[in-house]
Amino acid sequence: MEDQKVLDLVKELVNRLLSQPQNPNPNPNQPTSINPNSSSIDSNHFNQALRYAIRILSSRMTPSIAADEAAMAESIKRQLVTQGKSSEALTFADLYSKFASKTGPGSINNKWAVLYLLRVVSEDCKIAKKQPNSTVSRGLPAIYDSQLSDNSKVSRDKEVGWSGGVLVLSKDPDNIRDIAFREFANLLKEENDVSEEVLVRDVLNASQGIDGSYVKYDGNIDGYALSDSIKVPRATRIMIQKLCELGWLFRKVKGYISESMDHFPSQDVGTVGQAFCAALQDELTEYYKLLAVLEAQAMNPIPLVSENATSGNYLSLRRLSVWFAEPMVKMRLMAVLADICRVLRGGAMAGAIHMHAQHGDPLVRDFMKRLLRRVCSPLFEMVRSWVLEGELEDIFAEFFVVGQPVKAESLWREGYRLHHGMLPSFISPSLAQRILRTGKSINFLRVCCEDRGWADAATEAAAAAGTTTGRGGLGYGETDALELLVAEAAKRIDKHLLDVIYNRYKFKDHCMAIKRYLLLGQGDFVQYLMDIVGPELSEPANTISTFKLAGLLETAIRSSNAQYDDRDILDRLRVKMMPHNSGDRGWDVFSLEYDARVPLDTVFTESVMSRYLRIFNFLWKLRRVEHALISTWKTMKPNCITSRSFIKLQQAVKVKLLSALRKCQVLWDEMNHFVSNLQYYIMFEVLEVSWSNFSNEIEAAKDLDDLLAAHEKYLHSIVEKSLLGERSQSLYETLFVLFDLILRFRSLADRLYEGIYEVQARSTDDKKKLSRQLSNRSAEPGSWASEGRKALTQHASKFLSSMSQELDDIGKKYSSLLTGFISELPVQQHIDLKFLLFRLDFTEFYSQSHQTIS
């Protein structure tokens, strides 16, 4: 039914085209009846026209112009305006807008074809006016005219030409085209010594790096050229010169491949260089295939003037330039890359090639992407192996991760590093750092922790990233996939590493142990240790036994709450005697050390433990000063000295005695306040605050680098706040001078009270008691304590005057040093030192007020 409907429509169309009413219809409202059986239309002519129309409609012929509906409508409207038919142009525009708006069922889909048909019919109607005897005059298009003679066809074809938009096909019984081609061939032979076919074959040979009969390589110009003695047109010579550039480029690329493969295996070439040569060779293979096709076409003995010459089989220099257009672009690019990569290797080579892939030409971009997938294959395999297995498969030093043999404790910090010269530009520095850390984490777990749990984490990471742990899972152009794989692997492997460090190796417990024992946070242990090792440390350093001190350390542990700590932690705590000179005392060289074993020594390195030792020495000196002041207070405690014992002495001696005691008491009070506030600042505002921040950062750490950074920040905070930093050296030196002055005061106070005790004992009437006290205090025969009362009074007055003078000297020096110490605090950069300034200022004011009141 559908086919019959189409046939009826075609018949109606042909009927309307062939119908030519003799008299126009006077009544425009009454339609004209058209019947194919009407006598005005020849039935034979109608059937012939119908068959021709059906043949045209069922053929595959298409116009040579683009199918643009809007452009065709605009062309028709412009043509009407050009002919002076503005009103008709407006009418057409209105009709076209209605025609174009019709969509949906029953509408015409191919509207452009209808417009094109109407235009062709219109042009044929114009021709019909000029040729009234032709079939065009009866409405049939000019492309069909079976009644015309051959001569009339030739004349009409000349007149119609291409104006109808339809190619008119006609026979050439006089062979006019063949005659023209023969004349053109004879003209070329007269102007050329060599035929074009020979030149084409020579150019094809040159494009393969082979000399031809006339086109040969010239070393002087470093390229292929046609000999000057050969007579050819200048245009032909220029074209040959341009085409032979392809051969020169081919020689460069081929030479680079041969040179690189001759040196392989070599560190100068490497796997990336080998992959680059293989990719170039693949491109040359495709190039060879094209040349084979062109050579077969050039060797085909088809005469220049044959009928097939117009069909495109004949290979001329111009057609060869068209064939060479795309290979020329690729070969130029390969030659440039070969020159650049001659001195590069590994990641640097891949990065240099990648820079040429940033191109706007789709041909170049696709070519470079295909090339880079081959070139970067070894590099991405190295990344996969490093991130998922921790293996460096880098025989020729091409990878941007470099390893070196180190000890286990230095594996994390020094074992691996980035080689920025081998980092390709398509891998960002941040991504490279994550790649480096992920592989380091695997090696740290494998070497230092003897753990294999990272393998399961790597498998989970590959599954989460949508790739496999096998080879070939990554490639160039998959940067997002690479970043996802690295992120997943880093997250899982780093988490597993921290779990091992925290749980199996108890990192937090060891940090707490160092805080308790090296930073003297375990108060009862420190106090007991200082009490039992004090007498031993008062001896010269070279006479002290380390084994005896170790025994005393064990005694202090068993006598304090330290005994409840893990035995593994206590076994790591040891006594260490620092290098000393002949005049040093035990107090100056005694220290404690903590044995941090693998893998904890990655955090607690030798340099870190030396800084802990420096902090311990400072805190130990501070505790020693505090201990000395406490011992002095025990000596100075009330009711030990009574004024009744000095009744028989002169009043001046009593005044000197009270003055010396008062000076000693006030000076002790000032020193005790300073030491107490300084110790409070160190123990609470420095150590405890730093520990709290460190604990929070431990919980927030996502990898070992974060953990190391947190510990470094913790240790740096303690050093800077404790006046041990480089910027606080002057304060540190002043502080130790103050400590030495306080220890000197302790000795002076002991001497003062020892002398007072002897005077007190001498003034009693009990000679036996005096003799016992003198013998207990080892009084030498002939000393002032064994002489008479007068001599006792004189010597007591002299002794007290000397002690008062020494106390005054110590007091002045102490006040001067303390004032200088406080004055330097405001210029310190660390803000916490300002809080120490406020506290010491208040302390100084309080001490002075107390002294005034007293």
C-alpha angles and dihedrals in degrees: 000000000000093000091049090051092052091048091052091051092051090050090051090050094049090044091055093046093050095042114098110175111212094211121038115239106261092204109061091190092061111077121227114247114229120190125177088216091058115125091230089072121063107233093213090050091047093051092047091050091046093053091048092049092050090049091051093047093048095047126097096233113132130187118259093233127085118268099245113151096191093046092050092051091048090050092053092047092048090049091053091049091049090053091053095253099127095151091052089048090055091047090050091049091053093047092047093052089054091044093050093047092058108103137153130042115000095019126117115258101193098053093157091062091053091051091047091050092051091051093050091048090050092053091047089053089057090054090049090061090057093044106038094170096058127091088254087074087064093053100266115130117254092245088075120057115136094166097061122097123240092256093051089048092056092048092047093048089054090051097044098040112153096326093105093058090237125105108239111215118203138159124257104217093169094053091234092159093050091050091052092050092049092052091049091050093050089051091053092049090054092053098042133061089197128043120242092243090061092047091050091053091048091051090050090052092048091051086062094048094258125127115240131205094272106005110069139161114268115201093197093065094026094233147072118283142168114249115259090229091066112094110227133137116275091243090055092049092051091048092050090050091053093046093048090060085081090061092050090051090047091055091053094049094043091047092052092051093049093046093049094047091049089058095045127142090043135121089239090064107030129170094296090053090048091051090049091053090048091051091050090049090053090053090049089052090058088046090054090053091055091049090050091055092047093047091051089052092046093050093051104111097226112151117240095239100044122122089251090060089087094051095074099254094115112091111216129174091258092052089046089056088055091050090048096050097090097036088050092058092048094044092050090051092048091049091051091049091048091054093047096045094047091092098030135080142176119359092354090059093048090049093050091051090047091057089063091052091071093091135135096218109094090210093056093041094052092044092051092046091053090047095047093051088062095041097048096044094095091044094052090046088056089051092050093048092048097045098043102028106020091233124139105214093181110128095160099041094250101133124094090230114077125192131198133185112263139151119279094254090055097043097101098043102034108013097083136021141166120266100209092190089066096044109113117225094241090065112071120224091245091053090047090054091052090048090051094048094047093055091044090053091055092049092046091053092046099044106027102027098031088223129148099184090102090077092067090046091052092050091050090049092052091049092048091050092051096244137100134249090236129092122285097032094123134043145164115299092031096097092138091053090048092051091048092050093048092046093050094045093047093048095051099038094045091049091051091049093052090047090055092047094047101039110027097033097030096225095175092052091052091049089053091048091053089050092051100045110021094036091040095238093142097082101187092047093050094047094049092045091052092049096052099038095042096089091044093049091051088071124086112284095238091058097053120103116225091205091056091050090050088054091050089050091054089049091053090050093051092046096052139050088271087086089077094061123103112285091229089060094047092049089058092058112093142167117250127190111206122219109284144182129235094265097050123111127219091257090062097053105030118111143148126236134195121218108225108189132194124329095014090058087073086073099028098049125169092265091049092049090048088057089049088051091053091051090048092053090051094047091043090053090049091050090047091054090048090049090050092052090049090051090049090052090053088055092047096045115137127273093025090108121040127191089225088073090061099048094109092050122090120270092244091058090051091052092050090048094052091045092052092047091049093049091049092049095048093045091049090050092053093046093046091052092050094048093044094051093043091050091048090052093049098044099042112019093038112027101030096042091047091048092051092052091046092052091052092049091049089058091048096047114118100184142009092270089059089050093050091047091050092051092046090051090048093051093043090052092054093047094048096043092045092058091249096116125106091252091056100050095117091051090047092053092047090049093054091049087054090050091052090048091053091050089049089052089052090056091046092050090050090051092048096052093041090056092045090052090053093049089048091051093047093053093061122095094230103098093179090054089047092049091049092049091046092048090048090051091045095238110192119236110262094025120142090254090063096050130086130292094264093050088044091055093048094048092044090053092048092047094049092047090052092048092048090051092050091047090051091051092049091046093052093047091046093050091047094048093044091050091050091047093052092045091057095053097077092058093055114109098219110091095213090065088065089063088054087053092054092049095047092046089055090045092052091049091048093048093049091048091049090050092051093049091049 
